[in-house]
Amino acid sequence: MSIEKATFGAGCFWGVEAAFAAIPGVTATAVGYEGGSLERPTYKDVCTDQTGHAEVVELDFDPAQVSYEKLLDAFFTLHDPTTLNRQGPDWGAQYRSAIFFHSPEQETQARAKIEQLNAEGSYKPKRIVTKVEPAQTFWRAEEYHQKYLEKRGQASCHI
């Protein structure tokens, strides 16, 4: 079994983690921060909107069970990829829509999916503002954020 990584920012990471964890073929999830300049950021740091980090979910998946394209499809249905630095009531760069790719193939697939969705007019009259960036250092969030909804017996959050 060959496990690959994928990292997505789609707003508040609690609900995003729960949704990805429910997909067959996703073998592990963790919430954290990526894309910023501060080393070892905390939730409090990231919430200042000054570190440049996004709240993200990093997941391990078995490509024999679920394709990266299926994960992209899930990503685009989990949030509004047309709102800049905002998801529902949450606003700030930490809530941006972002795909952090781990390989050239992931980058190609992510950019092709955005192009396809825009060409199909899936979000007309808006366009997708999702950032596609190389994966950097993933900083695991504090333990109380991991599987947050599951620990509280919830299936989803406000979004």
Secondary structure, DSSP 4 states (H G I P E B T S, - for coil): ---EEEEEEESSHHHHHHHHHTSTTEEEEEEEEES-SSSS--HHHHTTT-S--EEEEEEEE-TTTS-HHHHHHHHHHHS-TTSTTEETTEESGGG-EEEEESSHHHHHHHHHHHHHHHHHTTTTTS----EEEE----EEPPGGGTTHHHHTT-S----
